Amino acid sequence: MALDSIHGIRGIRRRKKKPSTRSAASDNWPFDVVKRDFCVDAPNRLQVADITYIPARVGWVYASFVLDAYTPGPDPWPSHR
């Protein structure tokens, strides 16, 4: 017998995802202050950030990251729903 019939396990059906964001035209992009040069010689000279959203059972969960370009990995940063 199959596990799903013995234990009542069922898969979750998900809807097809539609694109939810659209990129702005390049003339609306923010000015590139560092000219894509992320090399720094000391800490706290340049910080970069990103935010993304992830689908979860309770809705959308937002994850944000702020990185010091000098440090090799992300610093902990509190996030809220």
C-alpha positions as CSV (number, residue, x, y, z in Angstrom):
1,M,0.0,0.0,0.0
2,A,1.1,3.6,-0.6
3,L,2.0,5.8,2.3
4,D,-0.6,8.4,1.4
5,S,-3.4,5.9,1.7
6,I,-2.1,4.5,5.0
7,H,-1.3,7.8,6.7
8,G,-3.5,10.2,4.8
9,I,-0.6,12.2,3.5
10,R,-1.4,14.5,0.6
11,G,0.7,16.9,-1.4
12,I,0.0,20.6,-1.5
13,R,-1.2,21.9,-4.9
14,R,0.2,25.2,-5.7
15,R,-1.1,27.7,-8.2
16,K,1.1,28.7,-11.1
17,K,3.1,31.8,-10.2
18,K,2.5,34.9,-12.2
19,P,5.2,37.6,-12.4
20,S,4.3,40.1,-9.7
21,T,6.9,42.8,-10.2
22,R,8.1,44.6,-13.3
23,S,11.4,46.4,-13.6
24,A,11.4,50.1,-14.1
25,A,12.8,51.6,-17.3
26,S,16.5,52.1,-17.1
27,D,16.0,55.9,-17.1
28,N,14.2,55.5,-13.8
29,W,16.9,53.6,-12.0
30,P,18.8,55.2,-9.1
31,F,22.1,56.9,-9.8
32,D,25.1,54.5,-9.5
33,V,27.1,56.3,-6.8
34,V,29.9,53.8,-6.6
35,K,30.0,53.1,-10.4
36,R,29.8,49.3,-9.7
37,D,33.1,49.3,-7.9
38,F,32.5,47.3,-4.7
39,C,36.2,47.1,-3.6
40,V,37.0,48.9,-0.4
41,D,40.1,49.0,1.8
42,A,38.4,49.4,5.2
43,P,35.2,48.4,7.0
44,N,32.2,50.7,7.1
45,R,33.1,52.6,3.9
46,L,30.5,51.0,1.7
47,Q,27.3,49.1,2.6
48,V,25.0,47.4,0.2
49,A,21.4,46.2,0.7
50,D,18.9,43.9,-0.8
51,I,15.3,42.9,0.0
52,T,13.3,39.9,-1.3
53,Y,10.0,38.3,-0.6
54,I,9.4,34.6,-0.2
55,P,6.0,32.8,-0.4
56,A,5.2,31.0,2.8
57,R,2.1,29.3,4.2
58,V,1.2,32.4,6.2
59,G,1.6,34.8,3.3
60,W,4.7,36.6,2.1
61,V,7.8,36.7,4.2
62,Y,10.3,39.5,3.6
63,A,14.0,39.0,3.9
64,S,16.4,41.9,3.9
65,F,20.2,42.0,4.0
66,V,22.6,44.8,4.6
67,L,26.2,44.0,3.9
68,D,29.4,45.8,4.6
69,A,31.3,45.4,1.3
70,Y,34.5,44.9,3.3
71,T,33.1,41.9,5.3
72,P,33.0,38.5,3.5
73,G,29.5,37.6,4.8
74,P,26.1,39.1,5.9
75,D,25.8,40.7,9.3
76,P,22.7,39.8,11.3
77,W,19.9,42.2,10.8
78,P,16.4,42.1,12.5
79,S,13.5,41.6,10.1
80,H,9.8,42.0,10.6
81,R,6.7,40.9,8.8
